[in-house]
Amino acid sequence: MVVTAELVLERAPRTVHLVPLTRNVSRRLSTEVLLDTPDLPATSVAQCHLLTVASTSRIVEGDLGRVGATALAQLRAVISDLLDID
């Protein structure tokens, strides 16, 4: 899941921030955010503790949709906590 702000994406960066998704929802770590959206093929969790940077050349074209406002707020909160950003 790309978690780079749209304002940044409009400037065509060479890299973006990504949070991997997994369908393994059974373990539910405190650094994972549940994503139960009809845009995904299955209920998944975003693994915020695995936040990484990747080249935009590695991004596969296609849009699987967007997360809702609640999930986005949870993602922001968990990532902020992990990075110790107020």
PDB file of N, CA, C and O in Angstrom:
ATOM      1  N   MET A   1       0.840  -1.140   0.000  1.00  0.00           N
ATOM      2  CA  MET A   1       0.000   0.000   0.000  1.00  0.00           C
ATOM      3  C   MET A   1       0.906   1.230   0.000  1.00  0.00           C
ATOM      4  O   MET A   1       1.796   1.351   0.842  1.00  0.00           O
ATOM      5  N   VAL A   2       0.679   2.131  -0.937  1.00  0.00           N
ATOM      6  CA  VAL A   2       1.435   3.380  -0.982  1.00  0.00           C
ATOM      7  C   VAL A   2       0.876   4.312   0.077  1.00  0.00           C
ATOM      8  O   VAL A   2      -0.331   4.552   0.118  1.00  0.00           O
ATOM      9  N   VAL A   3       1.733   4.838   0.930  1.00  0.00           N
ATOM     10  CA  VAL A   3       1.288   5.746   1.984  1.00  0.00           C
ATOM     11  C   VAL A   3       1.913   7.130   1.849  1.00  0.00           C
ATOM     12  O   VAL A   3       1.959   7.891   2.815  1.00  0.00           O
ATOM     13  N   THR A   4       2.386   7.450   0.671  1.00  0.00           N
ATOM     14  CA  THR A   4       2.946   8.767   0.408  1.00  0.00           C
ATOM     15  C   THR A   4       1.800   9.716   0.059  1.00  0.00           C
ATOM     16  O   THR A   4       0.878   9.343  -0.665  1.00  0.00           O
ATOM     17  N   ALA A   5       1.860  10.928   0.571  1.00  0.00           N
ATOM     18  CA  ALA A   5       0.800  11.911   0.363  1.00  0.00           C
ATOM     19  C   ALA A   5       0.621  12.237  -1.115  1.00  0.00           C
ATOM     20  O   ALA A   5       1.587  12.265  -1.877  1.00  0.00           O
ATOM     21  N   GLU A   6      -0.630  12.482  -1.511  1.00  0.00           N
ATOM     22  CA  GLU A   6      -0.922  12.798  -2.901  1.00  0.00           C
ATOM     23  C   GLU A   6      -0.184  14.038  -3.376  1.00  0.00           C
ATOM     24  O   GLU A   6       0.254  14.103  -4.524  1.00  0.00           O
ATOM     25  N   LEU A   7      -0.048  15.018  -2.502  1.00  0.00           N
ATOM     26  CA  LEU A   7       0.679  16.246  -2.851  1.00  0.00           C
ATOM     27  C   LEU A   7       2.105  15.912  -3.282  1.00  0.00           C
ATOM     28  O   LEU A   7       2.626  16.516  -4.220  1.00  0.00           O
ATOM     29  N   VAL A   8       2.731  14.968  -2.613  1.00  0.00           N
ATOM     30  CA  VAL A   8       4.083  14.535  -2.958  1.00  0.00           C
ATOM     31  C   VAL A   8       4.050  13.740  -4.262  1.00  0.00           C
ATOM     32  O   VAL A   8       4.924  13.906  -5.113  1.00  0.00           O
ATOM     33  N   LEU A   9       3.057  12.886  -4.420  1.00  0.00           N
ATOM     34  CA  LEU A   9       2.962  12.056  -5.619  1.00  0.00           C
ATOM     35  C   LEU A   9       2.771  12.890  -6.881  1.00  0.00           C
ATOM     36  O   LEU A   9       3.224  12.498  -7.956  1.00  0.00           O
ATOM     37  N   GLU A  10       2.105  14.037  -6.759  1.00  0.00           N
ATOM     38  CA  GLU A  10       1.889  14.917  -7.905  1.00  0.00           C
ATOM     39  C   GLU A  10       3.206  15.442  -8.475  1.00  0.00           C
ATOM     40  O   GLU A  10       3.271  15.823  -9.644  1.00  0.00           O
ATOM     41  N   ARG A  11       4.236  15.464  -7.666  1.00  0.00           N
ATOM     42  CA  ARG A  11       5.544  15.951  -8.113  1.00  0.00           C
ATOM     43  C   ARG A  11       6.412  14.846  -8.709  1.00  0.00           C
ATOM     44  O   ARG A  11       7.598  15.059  -8.961  1.00  0.00           O
ATOM     45  N   ALA A  12       5.832  13.672  -8.934  1.00  0.00           N
ATOM     46  CA  ALA A  12       6.503  12.530  -9.557  1.00  0.00           C
ATOM     47  C   ALA A  12       7.828  12.170  -8.880  1.00  0.00           C
ATOM     48  O   ALA A  12       8.889  12.255  -9.499  1.00  0.00           O
ATOM     49  N   PRO A  13       7.761  11.764  -7.601  1.00  0.00           N
ATOM     50  CA  PRO A  13       8.998  11.391  -6.900  1.00  0.00           C
ATOM     51  C   PRO A  13       9.586  10.106  -7.471  1.00  0.00           C
ATOM     52  O   PRO A  13       8.907   9.351  -8.166  1.00  0.00           O
ATOM     53  N   ARG A  14      10.841   9.873  -7.169  1.00  0.00           N
ATOM     54  CA  ARG A  14      11.494   8.630  -7.603  1.00  0.00           C
ATOM     55  C   ARG A  14      11.257   7.487  -6.622  1.00  0.00           C
ATOM     56  O   ARG A  14      11.429   6.317  -6.964  1.00  0.00           O
ATOM     57  N   THR A  15      10.862   7.837  -5.404  1.00  0.00           N
ATOM     58  CA  THR A  15      10.583   6.825  -4.388  1.00  0.00           C
ATOM     59  C   THR A  15       9.275   7.160  -3.675  1.00  0.00           C
ATOM     60  O   THR A  15       8.843   8.312  -3.649  1.00  0.00           O
ATOM     61  N   VAL A  16       8.661   6.141  -3.104  1.00  0.00           N
ATOM     62  CA  VAL A  16       7.434   6.302  -2.313  1.00  0.00           C
ATOM     63  C   VAL A  16       7.542   5.452  -1.056  1.00  0.00           C
ATOM     64  O   VAL A  16       8.338   4.514  -0.997  1.00  0.00           O
ATOM     65  N   HIS A  17       6.743   5.782  -0.059  1.00  0.00           N
ATOM     66  CA  HIS A  17       6.668   4.987   1.162  1.00  0.00           C
ATOM     67  C   HIS A  17       5.582   3.927   0.983  1.00  0.00           C
ATOM     68  O   HIS A  17       4.496   4.201   0.474  1.00  0.00           O
ATOM     69  N   LEU A  18       5.906   2.723   1.412  1.00  0.00           N
ATOM     70  CA  LEU A  18       4.981   1.598   1.285  1.00  0.00           C
ATOM     71  C   LEU A  18       4.792   0.902   2.626  1.00  0.00           C
ATOM     72  O   LEU A  18       5.720   0.792   3.427  1.00  0.00           O
ATOM     73  N   VAL A  19       3.580   0.438   2.848  1.00  0.00           N
ATOM     74  CA  VAL A  19       3.278  -0.420   3.992  1.00  0.00           C
ATOM     75  C   VAL A  19       2.765  -1.737   3.403  1.00  0.00           C
ATOM     76  O   VAL A  19       1.749  -1.747   2.708  1.00  0.00           O
ATOM     77  N   PRO A  20       3.453  -2.841   3.673  1.00  0.00           N
ATOM     78  CA  PRO A  20       3.002  -4.126   3.136  1.00  0.00           C
ATOM     79  C   PRO A  20       1.668  -4.562   3.741  1.00  0.00           C
ATOM     80  O   PRO A  20       1.349  -4.234   4.884  1.00  0.00           O
ATOM     81  N   LEU A  21       0.902  -5.301   2.953  1.00  0.00           N
ATOM     82  CA  LEU A  21      -0.367  -5.863   3.409  1.00  0.00           C
ATOM     83  C   LEU A  21      -0.225  -7.372   3.514  1.00  0.00           C
ATOM     84  O   LEU A  21       0.556  -7.986   2.788  1.00  0.00           O
ATOM     85  N   THR A  22      -0.986  -7.959   4.421  1.00  0.00           N
ATOM     86  CA  THR A  22      -1.053  -9.413   4.529  1.00  0.00           C
ATOM     87  C   THR A  22      -2.496  -9.812   4.794  1.00  0.00           C
ATOM     88  O   THR A  22      -3.271  -9.061   5.386  1.00  0.00           O
ATOM     89  N   ARG A  23      -2.831 -10.997   4.347  1.00  0.00           N
ATOM     90  CA  ARG A  23      -4.164 -11.548   4.613  1.00  0.00           C
ATOM     91  C   ARG A  23      -4.196 -12.306   5.936  1.00  0.00           C
ATOM     92  O   ARG A  23      -5.258 -12.748   6.374  1.00  0.00           O
ATOM     93  N   ASN A  24      -3.035 -12.459   6.573  1.00  0.00           N
ATOM     94  CA  ASN A  24      -2.959 -13.149   7.856  1.00  0.00           C
ATOM     95  C   ASN A  24      -3.463 -12.209   8.955  1.00  0.00           C
ATOM     96  O   ASN A  24      -2.691 -11.452   9.543  1.00  0.00           O
ATOM     97  N   VAL A  25      -4.745 -12.270   9.213  1.00  0.00           N
ATOM     98  CA  VAL A  25      -5.353 -11.379  10.201  1.00  0.00           C
ATOM     99  C   VAL A  25      -5.456 -12.027  11.582  1.00  0.00           C
ATOM    100  O   VAL A  25      -6.014 -11.430  12.503  1.00  0.00           O
ATOM    101  N   SER A  26      -4.929 -13.231  11.731  1.00  0.00           N
ATOM    102  CA  SER A  26      -5.088 -13.962  12.990  1.00  0.00           C
ATOM    103  C   SER A  26      -4.170 -13.474  14.104  1.00  0.00           C
ATOM    104  O   SER A  26      -4.532 -13.578  15.276  1.00  0.00           O
ATOM    105  N   ARG A  27      -3.000 -12.948  13.777  1.00  0.00           N
ATOM    106  CA  ARG A  27      -2.064 -12.594  14.851  1.00  0.00           C
ATOM    107  C   ARG A  27      -2.261 -11.180  15.384  1.00  0.00           C
ATOM    108  O   ARG A  27      -2.027 -10.944  16.570  1.00  0.00           O
ATOM    109  N   ARG A  28      -2.675 -10.251  14.568  1.00  0.00           N
ATOM    110  CA  ARG A  28      -3.016  -8.877  14.929  1.00  0.00           C
ATOM    111  C   ARG A  28      -2.046  -8.223  15.912  1.00  0.00           C
ATOM    112  O   ARG A  28      -2.334  -8.125  17.105  1.00  0.00           O
ATOM    113  N   LEU A  29      -0.922  -7.787  15.417  1.00  0.00           N
ATOM    114  CA  LEU A  29       0.051  -7.035  16.209  1.00  0.00           C
ATOM    115  C   LEU A  29      -0.462  -5.619  16.427  1.00  0.00           C
ATOM    116  O   LEU A  29      -1.314  -5.142  15.677  1.00  0.00           O
ATOM    117  N   SER A  30       0.048  -4.954  17.438  1.00  0.00           N
ATOM    118  CA  SER A  30      -0.400  -3.592  17.720  1.00  0.00           C
ATOM    119  C   SER A  30       0.035  -2.606  16.635  1.00  0.00           C
ATOM    120  O   SER A  30      -0.483  -1.492  16.561  1.00  0.00           O
ATOM    121  N   THR A  31       0.975  -3.012  15.805  1.00  0.00           N
ATOM    122  CA  THR A  31       1.459  -2.153  14.724  1.00  0.00           C
ATOM    123  C   THR A  31       0.785  -2.469  13.387  1.00  0.00           C
ATOM    124  O   THR A  31       1.210  -1.986  12.337  1.00  0.00           O
ATOM    125  N   GLU A  32      -0.270  -3.284  13.438  1.00  0.00           N
ATOM    126  CA  GLU A  32      -1.020  -3.622  12.236  1.00  0.00           C
ATOM    127  C   GLU A  32      -2.398  -2.967  12.283  1.00  0.00           C
ATOM    128  O   GLU A  32      -3.013  -2.856  13.343  1.00  0.00           O
ATOM    129  N   VAL A  33      -2.867  -2.537  11.114  1.00  0.00           N
ATOM    130  CA  VAL A  33      -4.175  -1.892  11.011  1.00  0.00           C
ATOM    131  C   VAL A  33      -5.067  -2.748  10.124  1.00  0.00           C
ATOM    132  O   VAL A  33      -4.710  -3.071   8.991  1.00  0.00           O
ATOM    133  N   LEU A  34      -6.228  -3.109  10.650  1.00  0.00           N
ATOM    134  CA  LEU A  34      -7.186  -3.919   9.910  1.00  0.00           C
ATOM    135  C   LEU A  34      -7.766  -3.113   8.754  1.00  0.00           C
ATOM    136  O   LEU A  34      -8.198  -1.975   8.937  1.00  0.00           O
ATOM    137  N   LEU A  35      -7.774  -3.706   7.569  1.00  0.00           N
ATOM    138  CA  LEU A  35      -8.333  -3.067   6.377  1.00  0.00           C
ATOM    139  C   LEU A  35      -9.452  -3.952   5.844  1.00  0.00           C
ATOM    140  O   LEU A  35      -9.208  -4.916   5.119  1.00  0.00           O
ATOM    141  N   ASP A  36     -10.645  -3.618   6.205  1.00  0.00           N
ATOM    142  CA  ASP A  36     -11.811  -4.377   5.755  1.00  0.00           C
ATOM    143  C   ASP A  36     -12.572  -3.505   4.767  1.00  0.00           C
ATOM    144  O   ASP A  36     -13.563  -2.865   5.119  1.00  0.00           O
ATOM    145  N   THR A  37     -12.101  -3.491   3.538  1.00  0.00           N
ATOM    146  CA  THR A  37     -12.681  -2.649   2.504  1.00  0.00           C
ATOM    147  C   THR A  37     -13.072  -3.500   1.305  1.00  0.00           C
ATOM    148  O   THR A  37     -12.379  -4.465   0.984  1.00  0.00           O
ATOM    149  N   PRO A  38     -14.167  -3.162   0.639  1.00  0.00           N
ATOM    150  CA  PRO A  38     -14.584  -3.942  -0.522  1.00  0.00           C
ATOM    151  C   PRO A  38     -13.613  -3.845  -1.704  1.00  0.00           C
ATOM    152  O   PRO A  38     -13.698  -4.641  -2.639  1.00  0.00           O
ATOM    153  N   ASP A  39     -12.691  -2.875  -1.666  1.00  0.00           N
ATOM    154  CA  ASP A  39     -11.719  -2.715  -2.756  1.00  0.00           C
ATOM    155  C   ASP A  39     -10.650  -3.799  -2.742  1.00  0.00           C
ATOM    156  O   ASP A  39     -10.051  -4.083  -3.779  1.00  0.00           O
ATOM    157  N   LEU A  40     -10.400  -4.410  -1.585  1.00  0.00           N
ATOM    158  CA  LEU A  40      -9.402  -5.471  -1.489  1.00  0.00           C
ATOM    159  C   LEU A  40     -10.071  -6.824  -1.710  1.00  0.00           C
ATOM    160  O   LEU A  40     -11.236  -7.005  -1.355  1.00  0.00           O
ATOM    161  N   PRO A  41      -9.340  -7.777  -2.295  1.00  0.00           N
ATOM    162  CA  PRO A  41      -9.935  -9.097  -2.533  1.00  0.00           C
ATOM    163  C   PRO A  41     -10.260  -9.868  -1.257  1.00  0.00           C
ATOM    164  O   PRO A  41     -11.093 -10.774  -1.275  1.00  0.00           O
ATOM    165  N   ALA A  42      -9.607  -9.516  -0.149  1.00  0.00           N
ATOM    166  CA  ALA A  42      -9.860 -10.184   1.136  1.00  0.00           C
ATOM    167  C   ALA A  42      -9.534  -9.212   2.259  1.00  0.00           C
ATOM    168  O   ALA A  42      -8.776  -8.260   2.075  1.00  0.00           O
ATOM    169  N   THR A  43     -10.117  -9.465   3.424  1.00  0.00           N
ATOM    170  CA  THR A  43      -9.768  -8.667   4.596  1.00  0.00           C
ATOM    171  C   THR A  43      -8.269  -8.812   4.831  1.00  0.00           C
ATOM    172  O   THR A  43      -7.727  -9.917   4.799  1.00  0.00           O
ATOM    173  N   SER A  44      -7.609  -7.684   5.067  1.00  0.00           N
ATOM    174  CA  SER A  44      -6.150  -7.677   5.211  1.00  0.00           C
ATOM    175  C   SER A  44      -5.752  -6.768   6.355  1.00  0.00           C
ATOM    176  O   SER A  44      -6.575  -6.026   6.892  1.00  0.00           O
ATOM    177  N   VAL A  45      -4.483  -6.832   6.721  1.00  0.00           N
ATOM    178  CA  VAL A  45      -3.933  -5.876   7.676  1.00  0.00           C
ATOM    179  C   VAL A  45      -2.722  -5.203   7.039  1.00  0.00           C
ATOM    180  O   VAL A  45      -1.955  -5.818   6.298  1.00  0.00           O
ATOM    181  N   ALA A  46      -2.580  -3.922   7.354  1.00  0.00           N
ATOM    182  CA  ALA A  46      -1.409  -3.165   6.923  1.00  0.00           C
ATOM    183  C   ALA A  46      -0.351  -3.318   8.007  1.00  0.00           C
ATOM    184  O   ALA A  46      -0.613  -3.031   9.175  1.00  0.00           O
ATOM    185  N   GLN A  47       0.824  -3.761   7.634  1.00  0.00           N
ATOM    186  CA  GLN A  47       1.915  -4.014   8.587  1.00  0.00           C
ATOM    187  C   GLN A  47       2.791  -2.763   8.705  1.00  0.00           C
ATOM    188  O   GLN A  47       3.849  -2.675   8.082  1.00  0.00           O
ATOM    189  N   CYS A  48       2.343  -1.809   9.504  1.00  0.00           N
ATOM    190  CA  CYS A  48       3.019  -0.518   9.627  1.00  0.00           C
ATOM    191  C   CYS A  48       4.460  -0.652  10.118  1.00  0.00           C
ATOM    192  O   CYS A  48       5.304   0.175   9.775  1.00  0.00           O
ATOM    193  N   HIS A  49       4.751  -1.671  10.907  1.00  0.00           N
ATOM    194  CA  HIS A  49       6.106  -1.877  11.420  1.00  0.00           C
ATOM    195  C   HIS A  49       7.088  -2.241  10.313  1.00  0.00           C
ATOM    196  O   HIS A  49       8.299  -2.243  10.535  1.00  0.00           O
ATOM    197  N   LEU A  50       6.578  -2.548   9.125  1.00  0.00           N
ATOM    198  CA  LEU A  50       7.429  -2.889   7.983  1.00  0.00           C
ATOM    199  C   LEU A  50       7.460  -1.766   6.945  1.00  0.00           C
ATOM    200  O   LEU A  50       7.753  -2.009   5.775  1.00  0.00           O
ATOM    201  N   LEU A  51       7.158  -0.539   7.371  1.00  0.00           N
ATOM    202  CA  LEU A  51       7.202   0.635   6.496  1.00  0.00           C
ATOM    203  C   LEU A  51       8.538   0.668   5.769  1.00  0.00           C
ATOM    204  O   LEU A  51       9.594   0.521   6.386  1.00  0.00           O
ATOM    205  N   THR A  52       8.488   0.863   4.457  1.00  0.00           N
ATOM    206  CA  THR A  52       9.702   0.842   3.655  1.00  0.00           C
ATOM    207  C   THR A  52       9.601   1.867   2.536  1.00  0.00           C
ATOM    208  O   THR A  52       8.543   2.452   2.303  1.00  0.00           O
ATOM    209  N   VAL A  53      10.700   2.071   1.858  1.00  0.00           N
ATOM    210  CA  VAL A  53      10.752   2.969   0.708  1.00  0.00           C
ATOM    211  C   VAL A  53      11.078   2.123  -0.515  1.00  0.00           C
ATOM    212  O   VAL A  53      11.919   1.226  -0.457  1.00  0.00           O
ATOM    213  N   ALA A  54      10.404   2.416  -1.619  1.00  0.00           N
ATOM    214  CA  ALA A  54      10.664   1.675  -2.858  1.00  0.00           C
ATOM    215  C   ALA A  54      10.674   2.640  -4.035  1.00  0.00           C
ATOM    216  O   ALA A  54      10.022   3.684  -4.015  1.00  0.00           O
ATOM    217  N   SER A  55      11.410   2.273  -5.032  1.00  0.00           N
ATOM    218  CA  SER A  55      11.458   3.052  -6.264  1.00  0.00           C
ATOM    219  C   SER A  55      10.101   3.013  -6.950  1.00  0.00           C
ATOM    220  O   SER A  55       9.434   1.978  -6.962  1.00  0.00           O
ATOM    221  N   THR A  56       9.697   4.134  -7.515  1.00  0.00           N
ATOM    222  CA  THR A  56       8.418   4.164  -8.220  1.00  0.00           C
ATOM    223  C   THR A  56       8.442   3.243  -9.436  1.00  0.00           C
ATOM    224  O   THR A  56       7.387   2.830  -9.918  1.00  0.00           O
ATOM    225  N   SER A  57       9.620   2.922  -9.931  1.00  0.00           N
ATOM    226  CA  SER A  57       9.713   2.012 -11.077  1.00  0.00           C
ATOM    227  C   SER A  57       9.283   0.592 -10.706  1.00  0.00           C
ATOM    228  O   SER A  57       9.000  -0.217 -11.589  1.00  0.00           O
ATOM    229  N   ARG A  58       9.231   0.283  -9.414  1.00  0.00           N
ATOM    230  CA  ARG A  58       8.830  -1.051  -8.962  1.00  0.00           C
ATOM    231  C   ARG A  58       7.330  -1.148  -8.675  1.00  0.00           C
ATOM    232  O   ARG A  58       6.819  -2.227  -8.379  1.00  0.00           O
ATOM    233  N   ILE A  59       6.637  -0.024  -8.763  1.00  0.00           N
ATOM    234  CA  ILE A  59       5.208  -0.005  -8.470  1.00  0.00           C
ATOM    235  C   ILE A  59       4.448  -0.513  -9.692  1.00  0.00           C
ATOM    236  O   ILE A  59       4.651  -0.031 -10.806  1.00  0.00           O
ATOM    237  N   VAL A  60       3.584  -1.477  -9.474  1.00  0.00           N
ATOM    238  CA  VAL A  60       2.764  -2.035 -10.544  1.00  0.00           C
ATOM    239  C   VAL A  60       1.586  -1.096 -10.768  1.00  0.00           C
ATOM    240  O   VAL A  60       0.941  -0.647  -9.820  1.00  0.00           O
ATOM    241  N   GLU A  61       1.319  -0.808 -12.036  1.00  0.00           N
ATOM    242  CA  GLU A  61       0.184   0.052 -12.355  1.00  0.00           C
ATOM    243  C   GLU A  61      -1.106  -0.597 -11.900  1.00  0.00           C
ATOM    244  O   GLU A  61      -1.240  -1.821 -11.897  1.00  0.00           O
ATOM    245  N   GLY A  62      -2.032   0.225 -11.525  1.00  0.00           N
ATOM    246  CA  GLY A  62      -3.326  -0.281 -11.083  1.00  0.00           C
ATOM    247  C   GLY A  62      -3.674   0.297  -9.734  1.00  0.00           C
ATOM    248  O   GLY A  62      -2.799   0.597  -8.923  1.00  0.00           O
ATOM    249  N   ASP A  63      -4.929   0.446  -9.511  1.00  0.00           N
ATOM    250  CA  ASP A  63      -5.413   1.031  -8.267  1.00  0.00           C
ATOM    251  C   ASP A  63      -6.389   0.048  -7.647  1.00  0.00           C
ATOM    252  O   ASP A  63      -7.446  -0.236  -8.209  1.00  0.00           O
ATOM    253  N   LEU A  64      -6.024  -0.468  -6.482  1.00  0.00           N
ATOM    254  CA  LEU A  64      -6.912  -1.394  -5.787  1.00  0.00           C
ATOM    255  C   LEU A  64      -7.909  -0.664  -4.905  1.00  0.00           C
ATOM    256  O   LEU A  64      -8.681  -1.294  -4.182  1.00  0.00           O
ATOM    257  N   GLY A  65      -7.895   0.653  -4.960  1.00  0.00           N
ATOM    258  CA  GLY A  65      -8.831   1.426  -4.172  1.00  0.00           C
ATOM    259  C   GLY A  65      -8.141   2.198  -3.066  1.00  0.00           C
ATOM    260  O   GLY A  65      -6.914   2.261  -2.986  1.00  0.00           O
ATOM    261  N   ARG A  66      -8.948   2.769  -2.236  1.00  0.00           N
ATOM    262  CA  ARG A  66      -8.457   3.587  -1.133  1.00  0.00           C
ATOM    263  C   ARG A  66      -9.060   3.095   0.171  1.00  0.00           C
ATOM    264  O   ARG A  66     -10.145   2.514   0.196  1.00  0.00           O
ATOM    265  N   VAL A  67      -8.340   3.340   1.244  1.00  0.00           N
ATOM    266  CA  VAL A  67      -8.879   2.976   2.560  1.00  0.00           C
ATOM    267  C   VAL A  67      -9.787   4.097   3.039  1.00  0.00           C
ATOM    268  O   VAL A  67      -9.669   5.237   2.589  1.00  0.00           O
ATOM    269  N   GLY A  68     -10.674   3.775   3.935  1.00  0.00           N
ATOM    270  CA  GLY A  68     -11.588   4.763   4.486  1.00  0.00           C
ATOM    271  C   GLY A  68     -10.899   5.695   5.464  1.00  0.00           C
ATOM    272  O   GLY A  68      -9.738   5.496   5.822  1.00  0.00           O
ATOM    273  N   ALA A  69     -11.622   6.705   5.887  1.00  0.00           N
ATOM    274  CA  ALA A  69     -11.078   7.725   6.780  1.00  0.00           C
ATOM    275  C   ALA A  69     -10.618   7.145   8.117  1.00  0.00           C
ATOM    276  O   ALA A  69      -9.599   7.571   8.661  1.00  0.00           O
ATOM    277  N   THR A  70     -11.357   6.186   8.643  1.00  0.00           N
ATOM    278  CA  THR A  70     -10.990   5.586   9.931  1.00  0.00           C
ATOM    279  C   THR A  70      -9.678   4.825   9.824  1.00  0.00           C
ATOM    280  O   THR A  70      -8.789   4.995  10.658  1.00  0.00           O
ATOM    281  N   ALA A  71      -9.553   3.985   8.798  1.00  0.00           N
ATOM    282  CA  ALA A  71      -8.320   3.217   8.607  1.00  0.00           C
ATOM    283  C   ALA A  71      -7.147   4.149   8.329  1.00  0.00           C
ATOM    284  O   ALA A  71      -6.041   3.913   8.814  1.00  0.00           O
ATOM    285  N   LEU A  72      -7.379   5.205   7.554  1.00  0.00           N
ATOM    286  CA  LEU A  72      -6.308   6.158   7.264  1.00  0.00           C
ATOM    287  C   LEU A  72      -5.833   6.838   8.546  1.00  0.00           C
ATOM    288  O   LEU A  72      -4.631   7.012   8.745  1.00  0.00           O
ATOM    289  N   ALA A  73      -6.757   7.219   9.404  1.00  0.00           N
ATOM    290  CA  ALA A  73      -6.389   7.835  10.685  1.00  0.00           C
ATOM    291  C   ALA A  73      -5.594   6.855  11.548  1.00  0.00           C
ATOM    292  O   ALA A  73      -4.636   7.251  12.212  1.00  0.00           O
ATOM    293  N   GLN A  74      -5.987   5.576  11.541  1.00  0.00           N
ATOM    294  CA  GLN A  74      -5.265   4.561  12.303  1.00  0.00           C
ATOM    295  C   GLN A  74      -3.856   4.362  11.743  1.00  0.00           C
ATOM    296  O   GLN A  74      -2.894   4.243  12.501  1.00  0.00           O
ATOM    297  N   LEU A  75      -3.740   4.326  10.416  1.00  0.00           N
ATOM    298  CA  LEU A  75      -2.423   4.192   9.783  1.00  0.00           C
ATOM    299  C   LEU A  75      -1.517   5.357  10.172  1.00  0.00           C
ATOM    300  O   LEU A  75      -0.359   5.158  10.538  1.00  0.00           O
ATOM    301  N   ARG A  76      -2.048   6.561  10.090  1.00  0.00           N
ATOM    302  CA  ARG A  76      -1.263   7.747  10.457  1.00  0.00           C
ATOM    303  C   ARG A  76      -0.816   7.684  11.913  1.00  0.00           C
ATOM    304  O   ARG A  76       0.332   7.992  12.231  1.00  0.00           O
ATOM    305  N   ALA A  77      -1.718   7.287  12.784  1.00  0.00           N
ATOM    306  CA  ALA A  77      -1.400   7.225  14.215  1.00  0.00           C
ATOM    307  C   ALA A  77      -0.318   6.194  14.500  1.00  0.00           C
ATOM    308  O   ALA A  77       0.629   6.474  15.235  1.00  0.00           O
ATOM    309  N   VAL A  78      -0.449   5.009  13.925  1.00  0.00           N
ATOM    310  CA  VAL A  78       0.528   3.945  14.186  1.00  0.00           C
ATOM    311  C   VAL A  78       1.894   4.326  13.613  1.00  0.00           C
ATOM    312  O   VAL A  78       2.916   4.148  14.276  1.00  0.00           O
ATOM    313  N   ILE A  79       1.914   4.846  12.390  1.00  0.00           N
ATOM    314  CA  ILE A  79       3.194   5.248  11.787  1.00  0.00           C
ATOM    315  C   ILE A  79       3.835   6.376  12.573  1.00  0.00           C
ATOM    316  O   ILE A  79       5.048   6.378  12.783  1.00  0.00           O
ATOM    317  N   SER A  80       3.030   7.333  13.009  1.00  0.00           N
ATOM    318  CA  SER A  80       3.554   8.433  13.835  1.00  0.00           C
ATOM    319  C   SER A  80       4.153   7.910  15.135  1.00  0.00           C
ATOM    320  O   SER A  80       5.215   8.365  15.560  1.00  0.00           O
ATOM    321  N   ASP A  81       3.477   6.961  15.764  1.00  0.00           N
ATOM    322  CA  ASP A  81       3.995   6.375  17.003  1.00  0.00           C
ATOM    323  C   ASP A  81       5.305   5.631  16.747  1.00  0.00           C
ATOM    324  O   ASP A  81       6.256   5.752  17.520  1.00  0.00           O
ATOM    325  N   LEU A  82       5.349   4.860  15.659  1.00  0.00           N
ATOM    326  CA  LEU A  82       6.564   4.110  15.331  1.00  0.00           C
ATOM    327  C   LEU A  82       7.756   5.037  15.075  1.00  0.00           C
ATOM    328  O   LEU A  82       8.884   4.726  15.457  1.00  0.00           O
ATOM    329  N   LEU A  83       7.501   6.159  14.437  1.00  0.00           N
ATOM    330  CA  LEU A  83       8.565   7.095  14.093  1.00  0.00           C
ATOM    331  C   LEU A  83       8.770   8.174  15.158  1.00  0.00           C
ATOM    332  O   LEU A  83       9.621   9.051  15.013  1.00  0.00           O
ATOM    333  N   ASP A  84       7.983   8.095  16.224  1.00  0.00           N
ATOM    334  CA  ASP A  84       8.041   9.065  17.317  1.00  0.00           C
ATOM    335  C   ASP A  84       7.834  10.490  16.818  1.00  0.00           C
ATOM    336  O   ASP A  84       8.582  11.407  17.158  1.00  0.00           O
ATOM    337  N   ILE A  85       6.789  10.647  15.996  1.00  0.00           N
ATOM    338  CA  ILE A  85       6.419  11.957  15.452  1.00  0.00           C
ATOM    339  C   ILE A  85       5.155  12.399  16.165  1.00  0.00           C
ATOM    340  O   ILE A  85       4.195  11.637  16.278  1.00  0.00           O
ATOM    341  N   ASP A  86       5.159  13.618  16.638  1.00  0.00           N
ATOM    342  CA  ASP A  86       3.949  14.147  17.319  1.00  0.00           C
ATOM    343  C   ASP A  86       2.982  14.719  16.331  1.00  0.00           C
ATOM    344  O   ASP A  86       1.919  15.204  16.718  1.00  0.00           O
TER     345      ASP A  86
END
